[in-house]
Amino acid sequence: MMSYDVWVYGPEGRKPFEAPLGTTRVVDEHWVRRARRLGLPLLSGLSAGFLTVRQAELGI
């Protein structure tokens, strides 16, 4: 069973934050399925096995 982690990179590629998100089953049940139902394509992307989000995509 694969585990997903959250990595947040800062300026110049530094990684100031890292935390576990859950196993494949947990991510699918609690993130991907709900994100699809709510029309949140960004989080639905977790089903591909990885998700990269850039600051511009967050609108900040």
N, C-alpha and C positions, 0 to 999 in steps of 0.2 A: 504494500500500500504506500503510495507516494504522499509525502508531506509538503505542504505549501508554507513558505515563509514570506514575510513582508520585509522588504529592504527599501529604505528611503535614502536616496543619495542627495547630498548637498552640493554646493559649489565645488567645482574642480574634481568631481567624482568621489568625494569623501562619503562614507557610509556612516552617518551618525546614529542610525536606528535600525535594529533588526529584531523581529519577533515572529514566533510561529503563528500561523493562521489556522492550521488544522490539516487533517488527512483529506484525501481525495473525496471520500464519502461525505465528510463534514462540510467541505467547501461546496460540493454539489448541492447538498440538501439545504444548507443554511445561507448560501450566498448566490450561487448561479441560478437555481430555480426561482428564488424569490426576486432576483434582479430581472429575470426575463418577464415574470408576471407584472412587475412594476414598470417595465419599459426602460430599464437602466442598462444600455448596451455596454457601458464601460465595465461594470462588474460582471456582466454576462460573459465577457472575454476570458474570465478565469477558466472556463471549460476547455480552452485550448491548452492548458497546462502552464501558462505563464501570462502575465499581464504587465505591460510597461505603460506607465502614465507619465506624461510630461507636464510640467507646470502650466503650459499654455492650454492644455486640455482641461485643466481644473478651473480655468477662468480666474486665476489669481495672479 
